Each structure stands twice: as C-alpha cells, then as structure tokens.
Amino acid sequence: MALTAVSALVLSLGLAACGGDSGDGGDGGDSGNAGDGPVKITIATFNEFGYEDLIDEWNAANPDIQVTQKKVGTWDDAKENLYTKLAAGSGLSDIEAIEGDSMPAMLAESDAFVDLTDPALDGRWLDFKAKAATDADGHMIGYGTDAGPEGICYRADLFEKAGLPTDREEVAALMGTWDDYFATGEEFVSKVPGTAWYDSTGGTAQAMLNQIANPFEKSDNTIDVENPDLESLYATLTANVAKGLSTKLTQWSDDWTASFQKDGFATMACPGWMLGVVAGNADGVKGWDFANVFPGGGGNWGGSFLVVPKQSEHPDEAKEFAAWITAPEQQVKAFQAIGAFPSQVDALDDPAVTEMTNEFFNNAPVGQILGDRAAAITVQPYKGPKYSDILQAFQAALIRVDDGSNTPDESWATFLSDVDQLS
C-alpha cells in the first residue's frame, strides 16, 4: 500500500533529505547472514528500555539468532529515522520501538508492519495496551513493552529548605489536585528563590494531557483543539511560567539534563520509566524521593511498543525475539533495571515488582506506588492518527512562551495555524 500519511508527514517535516543511514536503524545489510552463520537481527530503541542485559541473555542462549541494539536519545530522533525510512521503503531495523502516542499513526499504516497476532499470547497484556496496538481488522502490529503510571518525584532536601513536609504521605497530601500542586509550588518558589517547582512546562503538560479524554481529537478523529479542557490547561501552564514555577527548559535538552545537578527544580511528574532517567541525570545528588500521589488521581504517560517492519529480512526471528523480550519474565527484569512498569498481566503480581524498592529514591517502595498509581487511572486519552503531530505542535507552542519569543496569545494563534495545516 502507499504510505500516504507517513510520506506526507515526512515532507511536512522536511526530512526527505535525511534518508541516509544514521546508525539509528538497520540498513538491510546489517540483517543479512554470512554463509551458515547465525541470523543477525537489529532492534532500534530510544531513551532507556532496560534491554542491555536482556539482549546479552538472549544472545548467550540463542547462538543461531543474534541481536544487536541500536539506541538513540529521544523518540523524536527515532521517529525521524522511522518515518524517513518507511517512506523510502528500506533501511529500518528488524524491530522498531514505537512510543505509545505514535501508535495510532502506525495503525493507520498497518500494512507496513508484520501482523504479530498470536493466539498463544492472548490475554498477555493489559486490555488497553493490547487494544492500542491492534488495527481495525484485528491485527496486532505491536507488542507492548511498559506502561506509564505516574507518581511525583521530589527533592525532600529542597522541600525541607522551603519549610514544607518531606515525609512521603505528607507530601502526597499536598498535591491531591492540580490546584493544590500549583499552589504549593507558588509557596515553594517564594521561599527558595532560583529553584523552580517543576522540571519543564512541556513535561507537566504531558502529564496533565493524560487525564483529558479528548485533548486534541474527537472520537471520530475530527480535530478539535479549541476545547475548554485544552484551553484551560494551556492558560494555566503559561501563567505558571510567569510565576516562576517552571524551569522554562525543554525536556530532554542538554540544559534540562544539567539542571538535575544544579538544584534546578523540586518536583516532576514521573512515570515508572522516568525513575531511571532521574537517577542517571541526578547521579550523586542526595534527597530524591517518590510520592504515592498524582494530582487529579491517576495518569498513564508513555509506554512503548515493538513492531516488525515488513522491510525486515528476518520477520519470523524478529517476531520470536520481540515476543520473548516483552514476556512477563523479561518485563520484570526491565522494571528492576530502569523502573519500566510492566504492561504484562502476569508480571503485575510478581513479588519482584510489588516488593521492589529504589535506593536512589530514599528506598521508596516503587513497586507498590506504581501499582497503586496504575489502579488510579480512570482516563485513557483518545489518540487518533494526528495525535502525535498535534502534540508536537502543542509542545512547540509552550516552548515559544517559555523562551519568551511569543506571548501566550501569540503562541496559541500559531498553534491553531499549525494544526490547521495538519487537517
């Protein structure tokens, strides 16, 4: 089939010139075999999946199928490579990791991916996770990796400096709603000048969007960004920039990473997979903790999928490995490695998950907390084919306010214009 949606997006982003292999994905030759040697397959990931030790384990046990990981820093980097090579028709890895918000766009192009449906795996995933990777014809094109229930990471030492409680339960009582969370933030920044309340406007926006049923699109895929929920969220966050609650830094930027070492902020929304990011960026920094609370109840941020492009020269072996590395046993090990909370039903009750603590976060019972936060999720935002593109435009609107290049009203008008071009 013609990859019309993907091709159009590639053109709109000006990515066609980036078609050369950047090392992010396979290039066809990487998957080939020499003589009677092992089948060699590649898996392309981004950020941290906790797969390094698991791949070593697989390779040691499966000499006939050897796996190499190709990892980039962010989903934006991975997405650029994915869309470019999908449109080109070659160059992708045998297995590609897809960030959850982009799965609707992949489902719209499901003919480009191997059908991974396997009756033996029915019931393996949480229902919402399986549904998110299944197209209208009932073909599952992605195996779910982690889920993203969210708690609040916080610096207990900075809370103490501001005269705020530091105990996890007392901290949780401070931020049951977003109004409470922001009000506490105003108190904090008034007492600790030079330190923001949260890590980034964009990250906080993402956390809040996860509690809106239809943030960008109606359930029939009609784009609707001029809705009260989204307008209120935007107004609140841009007002908080003026109040000093945000670092004004772009999440995943070098300055954002450096802020962990500079007492740059006191709190941030943390899905399970973010715990490993925080611990890595804040290495050597004392005082981090993890509270069993999320303003407004619960929210799921992220959680990815593994797909097998039809470009793969070894789709059967790729499917076999993808099924193995997303199995309950391996998801438990990934959780232990980097905090990626399992999306596998049988993994959720494993004592290795439920009883897990995290030394970096003051020995917080992260397994219990994330399990409680998962149980608190009542909303799964509707994500149509344009969700990821609109989210990118929305984040850009917030960045323009953060960096002072636009007023909130100016940036909102540009956002509406950008969204119109996506229609």
C-alpha positions as CSV (number, residue, x, y, z in Angstrom):
1,M,0.0,0.0,0.0
2,A,1.1,3.6,-0.5
3,L,2.4,5.1,2.8
4,T,0.4,8.3,2.2
5,A,0.2,9.5,5.8
6,V,3.8,8.8,6.6
7,S,5.0,10.2,3.3
8,A,3.1,13.4,3.8
9,L,4.5,13.8,7.3
10,V,8.0,13.3,6.1
11,L,7.5,16.0,3.5
12,S,6.0,18.4,6.0
13,L,8.9,17.9,8.4
14,G,11.4,18.3,5.6
15,L,13.0,15.0,6.4
16,A,13.4,13.6,3.0
17,A,17.0,14.7,2.8
18,C,17.8,12.6,5.9
19,G,17.2,9.3,4.2
20,G,20.8,8.1,4.6
21,D,21.5,5.6,7.4
22,S,22.3,7.5,10.6
23,G,23.1,4.4,12.6
24,D,19.6,4.5,14.2
25,G,18.1,1.7,12.3
26,G,19.2,-1.2,10.1
27,D,20.4,-0.7,6.5
28,G,19.4,-4.0,5.0
29,G,22.9,-5.4,5.1
30,D,23.0,-5.5,8.9
31,S,20.3,-8.2,9.0
32,G,22.0,-10.4,6.5
33,N,23.9,-13.6,7.1
34,A,27.3,-14.7,6.0
35,G,27.3,-18.4,4.9
36,D,25.8,-20.6,7.6
37,G,26.3,-18.2,10.4
38,P,23.7,-17.0,12.8
39,V,20.7,-14.9,11.8
40,K,21.6,-11.3,12.8
41,I,18.7,-9.0,13.7
42,T,18.7,-5.5,15.0
43,I,16.3,-3.7,17.4
44,A,16.1,0.1,17.3
45,T,15.2,1.8,20.7
46,F,15.3,5.2,22.2
47,N,15.9,6.6,25.7
48,E,16.1,3.7,28.1
49,F,14.2,0.4,27.8
50,G,16.4,-1.7,30.1
51,Y,17.3,-4.1,27.4
52,E,21.1,-4.3,27.5
53,D,21.3,-7.3,29.9
54,L,18.3,-9.0,28.4
55,I,19.9,-8.9,24.9
56,D,23.1,-10.4,26.4
57,E,20.9,-13.1,28.0
58,W,19.1,-13.9,24.7
59,N,22.4,-13.9,22.7
60,A,24.0,-16.3,25.1
61,A,21.1,-18.7,25.0
62,N,20.3,-18.4,21.2
63,P,23.5,-18.7,19.2
64,D,21.5,-19.1,16.0
65,I,19.7,-15.7,16.4
66,Q,22.0,-12.9,17.5
67,V,20.5,-9.5,18.3
68,T,22.1,-6.0,18.3
69,Q,20.5,-2.9,19.8
70,K,20.7,0.5,18.1
71,K,19.7,3.2,20.6
72,V,19.1,6.9,20.2
73,G,18.4,9.5,22.9
74,T,14.8,10.5,22.2
75,W,11.7,9.4,20.5
76,D,11.9,12.5,18.2
77,D,15.2,11.2,16.9
78,A,13.8,7.7,16.5
79,K,10.6,9.0,14.8
80,E,12.6,11.0,12.2
81,N,14.5,7.9,11.3
82,L,11.4,5.7,11.2
83,Y,9.3,8.0,9.0
84,T,12.1,8.7,6.6
85,K,12.9,5.0,6.1
86,L,9.3,3.9,6.0
87,A,8.8,6.3,3.1
88,A,12.0,5.2,1.4
89,G,10.9,1.5,1.7
90,S,14.2,0.3,3.2
91,G,16.7,0.9,6.0
92,L,14.8,0.1,9.1
93,S,15.8,-2.3,11.8
94,D,14.2,-5.7,12.1
95,I,12.4,-4.5,15.2
96,E,11.5,-0.8,15.8
97,A,10.4,0.6,19.2
98,I,7.4,3.0,18.9
99,E,6.4,5.5,21.5
100,G,2.8,5.0,22.6
101,D,1.5,8.3,21.4
102,S,2.6,7.5,17.9
103,M,0.9,4.1,17.7
104,P,-2.3,5.5,16.2
105,A,-0.3,6.8,13.2
106,M,1.3,3.4,12.8
107,L,-2.1,1.7,12.9
108,A,-3.2,3.9,10.0
109,E,-0.3,2.4,8.1
110,S,-0.5,-1.1,9.5
111,D,0.2,-2.8,6.1
112,A,3.8,-1.6,6.5
113,F,4.2,-3.9,9.6
114,V,4.1,-7.6,10.2
115,D,1.0,-8.9,11.8
116,L,2.2,-10.2,15.2
117,T,-1.1,-11.7,16.3
118,D,-0.5,-15.0,18.1
119,P,-3.4,-16.8,19.9
120,A,-0.8,-18.2,22.4
121,L,-0.3,-14.6,23.6
122,D,-4.0,-13.7,24.1
123,G,-4.5,-12.1,27.4
124,R,-0.8,-11.4,28.0
125,W,-1.2,-7.6,28.1
126,L,-3.4,-5.2,29.9
127,D,-6.5,-4.7,27.8
128,F,-5.8,-1.0,27.0
129,K,-2.3,-1.9,25.9
130,A,-3.4,-4.7,23.6
131,K,-6.1,-2.5,22.1
132,A,-3.7,0.3,21.4
133,A,-1.6,-1.9,19.1
134,T,-4.5,-3.6,17.2
135,D,-5.9,-2.3,14.0
136,A,-9.5,-2.2,12.8
137,D,-9.1,-5.6,11.2
138,G,-8.0,-7.2,14.4
139,H,-4.3,-7.4,13.5
140,M,-1.9,-6.8,16.4
141,I,1.1,-4.9,14.9
142,G,2.9,-4.1,18.2
143,Y,3.9,-6.0,21.3
144,G,3.6,-3.8,24.4
145,T,6.6,-3.0,26.4
146,D,6.0,-1.0,29.5
147,A,3.1,1.0,30.9
148,G,3.4,4.5,32.4
149,P,1.5,5.0,35.7
150,E,2.7,8.3,37.2
151,G,3.7,9.4,40.7
152,I,5.6,12.5,41.8
153,C,9.4,12.6,42.1
154,Y,10.5,15.3,44.6
155,R,13.6,16.6,46.3
156,A,13.0,16.2,50.0
157,D,16.0,18.3,50.9
158,L,14.6,21.3,48.9
159,F,11.2,20.7,50.5
160,E,12.9,21.0,53.9
161,K,14.6,24.2,52.8
162,A,11.2,25.6,51.9
163,G,9.7,24.6,55.2
164,L,7.5,22.0,53.5
165,P,6.9,18.4,54.8
166,T,9.3,15.8,53.5
167,D,7.5,12.6,54.5
168,R,6.0,10.8,51.5
169,E,2.5,10.6,52.9
170,E,2.6,14.3,54.0
171,V,3.9,15.3,50.6
172,A,1.1,13.3,48.9
173,A,-1.4,15.2,50.9
174,L,-0.1,18.5,49.5
175,M,-0.9,17.7,45.9
176,G,-4.1,15.7,45.5
177,T,-5.3,18.1,42.8
178,W,-3.5,20.2,40.3
179,D,-4.7,23.4,42.0
180,D,-3.1,22.1,45.2
181,Y,0.1,21.2,43.3
182,F,0.5,24.6,41.8
183,A,-0.4,26.5,45.0
184,T,2.3,24.5,46.8
185,G,4.6,25.4,44.0
186,E,3.9,29.1,44.5
187,E,4.7,28.8,48.1
188,F,7.9,26.9,47.3
189,V,9.3,29.4,44.8
190,S,8.6,32.2,47.2
191,K,10.8,30.6,49.8
192,V,13.6,29.1,47.6
193,P,14.4,31.7,45.0
194,G,16.3,30.5,42.0
195,T,14.8,27.0,42.1
196,A,11.7,26.2,40.0
197,W,8.9,24.0,41.2
198,Y,8.8,21.6,38.3
199,D,11.3,20.5,35.6
200,S,9.6,21.7,32.5
201,T,6.4,23.2,31.2
202,G,6.2,20.6,28.4
203,G,6.7,17.6,30.8
204,T,4.0,18.9,33.1
205,A,1.7,19.5,30.1
206,Q,2.2,15.9,29.0
207,A,1.2,14.7,32.5
208,M,-1.9,16.8,32.5
209,L,-2.9,15.8,29.0
210,N,-3.0,12.2,30.1
211,Q,-6.1,13.0,32.2
212,I,-8.1,14.5,29.3
213,A,-10.4,12.1,27.5
214,N,-10.2,14.0,24.1
215,P,-7.4,16.5,24.3
216,F,-6.9,17.1,20.5
217,E,-9.4,14.9,18.6
218,K,-12.9,13.8,19.0
219,S,-13.6,10.0,18.9
220,D,-14.4,10.2,15.2
221,N,-10.9,11.6,14.6
222,T,-12.2,15.1,14.0
223,I,-9.6,17.6,15.2
224,D,-10.8,19.8,18.0
225,V,-8.1,21.8,19.8
226,E,-10.4,24.7,20.7
227,N,-12.0,22.8,23.6
228,P,-12.3,24.1,27.2
229,D,-10.1,21.4,28.7
230,L,-7.1,22.1,26.4
231,E,-7.6,25.9,26.6
232,S,-7.7,25.8,30.4
233,L,-4.5,23.6,30.6
234,Y,-2.7,25.9,28.2
235,A,-3.7,29.0,30.2
236,T,-2.7,27.5,33.5
237,L,0.7,26.4,32.4
238,T,1.6,29.6,30.5
239,A,0.5,31.6,33.6
240,N,2.8,29.4,35.7
241,V,5.8,30.3,33.5
242,A,5.3,34.0,34.6
243,K,5.1,32.9,38.2
244,G,8.4,31.1,38.1
245,L,7.1,27.6,38.7
246,S,8.8,26.2,35.5
247,T,12.5,25.9,34.7
248,K,11.5,27.1,31.2
249,L,13.7,24.3,29.9
250,T,12.8,21.9,27.1
251,Q,12.6,18.4,28.4
252,W,15.4,16.2,27.1
253,S,17.6,19.2,26.2
254,D,21.2,19.5,27.5
255,D,20.2,22.3,29.8
256,W,17.4,20.3,31.2
257,T,19.7,17.4,31.9
258,A,22.2,19.7,33.6
259,S,19.5,21.2,35.8
260,F,19.3,17.9,37.8
261,Q,22.8,18.6,39.1
262,K,22.1,22.3,39.9
263,D,19.1,22.2,42.2
264,G,17.2,23.4,39.2
265,F,13.7,22.3,40.4
266,A,12.0,20.4,43.2
267,T,9.4,18.1,41.6
268,M,8.5,16.4,38.4
269,A,5.8,14.0,37.1
270,C,7.4,10.6,37.0
271,P,6.1,7.5,35.2
272,G,8.0,4.4,36.1
273,W,10.4,4.7,33.2
274,M,11.4,8.2,34.3
275,L,12.8,6.9,37.5
276,G,15.9,5.6,35.7
277,V,16.3,8.9,33.8
278,V,16.2,10.9,37.1
279,A,18.6,8.6,38.8
280,G,21.0,8.8,35.9
281,N,20.8,12.6,35.4
282,A,20.9,13.3,39.2
283,D,23.7,10.8,39.9
284,G,25.4,11.8,43.2
285,V,22.6,14.2,44.2
286,K,21.1,13.4,47.5
287,G,17.5,14.0,48.6
288,W,15.3,12.4,45.8
289,D,12.1,10.6,46.9
290,F,9.0,9.3,45.2
291,A,5.4,10.1,46.5
292,N,2.4,7.9,46.1
293,V,0.2,10.6,44.5
294,F,-0.6,12.1,41.2
295,P,-2.6,15.4,41.0
296,G,-6.1,14.7,39.9
297,G,-6.0,11.0,40.5
298,G,-4.1,8.9,38.0
299,G,-2.5,9.1,34.6
300,N,-0.6,7.0,32.2
301,W,2.4,8.6,30.4
302,G,4.0,6.7,27.7
303,G,4.7,3.0,27.5
304,S,6.0,1.8,24.1
305,F,5.6,-1.0,21.6
306,L,7.8,-3.2,19.5
307,V,6.9,-3.5,15.8
308,V,8.4,-5.6,13.0
309,P,8.5,-3.7,9.7
310,K,7.8,-5.7,6.6
311,Q,11.2,-4.4,5.4
312,S,12.8,-7.0,7.8
313,E,14.7,-9.8,6.1
314,H,14.0,-12.0,9.1
315,P,10.5,-11.3,10.3
316,D,10.0,-14.7,11.9
317,E,13.1,-14.4,14.0
318,A,12.3,-10.8,14.8
319,K,8.8,-11.7,16.0
320,E,10.2,-14.5,18.1
321,F,12.6,-12.2,19.9
322,A,10.0,-9.4,20.3
323,A,7.7,-11.9,21.9
324,W,10.4,-13.1,24.3
325,I,11.7,-9.7,25.4
326,T,8.1,-8.5,26.1
327,A,7.2,-11.6,28.1
328,P,6.4,-11.2,31.8
329,E,9.7,-12.5,33.0
330,Q,11.6,-10.1,30.9
331,Q,9.3,-7.2,31.8
332,V,10.0,-7.8,35.4
333,K,13.8,-7.7,34.7
334,A,13.4,-4.4,32.8
335,F,11.5,-2.9,35.7
336,Q,14.3,-3.9,38.0
337,A,16.8,-2.4,35.7
338,I,15.3,1.0,34.9
339,G,11.8,1.2,36.5
340,A,9.8,0.4,33.3
341,F,6.5,-0.7,34.8
342,P,5.2,-3.9,33.2
343,S,2.2,-4.0,30.9
344,Q,2.0,-7.8,31.2
345,V,-0.8,-9.0,33.4
346,D,1.2,-11.9,34.9
347,A,4.1,-9.5,35.8
348,L,2.0,-7.2,37.9
349,D,1.6,-9.6,40.9
350,D,5.2,-10.8,40.8
351,P,6.8,-10.1,44.2
352,A,9.9,-8.8,42.3
353,V,7.6,-6.0,41.2
354,T,5.2,-5.4,44.1
355,E,8.0,-5.5,46.7
356,M,10.6,-3.5,44.8
357,T,12.2,-0.5,46.5
358,N,14.6,2.0,45.0
359,E,17.6,3.0,46.9
360,F,18.2,6.2,45.0
361,F,14.7,7.5,45.9
362,N,15.3,7.0,49.6
363,N,14.3,3.3,49.4
364,A,10.8,4.3,48.2
365,P,8.5,1.3,47.6
366,V,8.3,2.0,43.9
367,G,6.6,-1.3,43.1
368,Q,3.7,-0.6,45.5
369,I,3.5,3.1,44.5
370,L,3.3,2.4,40.8
371,G,0.8,-0.4,41.3
372,D,-1.4,2.0,43.2
373,R,-1.0,4.7,40.6
374,A,-1.9,2.2,37.9
375,A,-5.1,1.3,39.8
376,A,-5.9,5.0,40.0
377,I,-6.0,5.5,36.2
378,T,-9.6,6.2,35.0
379,V,-8.9,8.0,31.7
380,Q,-7.1,6.9,28.6
381,P,-6.9,9.9,26.2
382,Y,-8.3,9.3,22.8
383,K,-5.4,9.3,20.3
384,G,-6.3,9.4,16.7
385,P,-3.9,9.3,13.7
386,K,-2.9,13.0,14.2
387,Y,-2.4,12.9,17.9
388,S,1.4,12.8,17.9
389,D,1.7,15.6,15.3
390,I,-0.7,17.8,17.2
391,L,1.1,17.1,20.5
392,Q,4.4,18.2,18.8
393,A,2.7,21.4,17.7
394,F,1.3,22.0,21.2
395,Q,4.7,21.4,22.9
396,A,6.2,23.9,20.4
397,A,3.6,26.4,21.5
398,L,4.6,26.0,25.1
399,I,8.3,26.3,24.2
400,R,7.7,29.7,22.5
401,V,6.2,31.0,25.7
402,D,9.0,29.5,27.8
403,D,11.7,31.1,25.8
404,G,9.9,34.5,25.5
405,S,9.7,34.5,21.8
406,N,5.8,34.7,21.9
407,T,3.2,35.9,24.3
408,P,0.7,33.1,25.3
409,D,-1.9,34.6,22.9
410,E,0.6,34.9,20.0
411,S,1.8,31.3,20.5
412,W,-1.7,29.9,20.8
413,A,-2.6,31.6,17.5
414,T,0.4,30.0,15.8
415,F,-0.6,26.6,17.3
416,L,-4.0,26.9,15.8
417,S,-2.5,27.7,12.4
418,D,-0.1,24.8,12.7
419,V,-3.0,22.4,13.5
420,D,-5.0,23.7,10.5
421,Q,-2.1,22.6,8.2
422,L,-2.4,19.1,9.6
423,S,-6.1,18.8,8.7
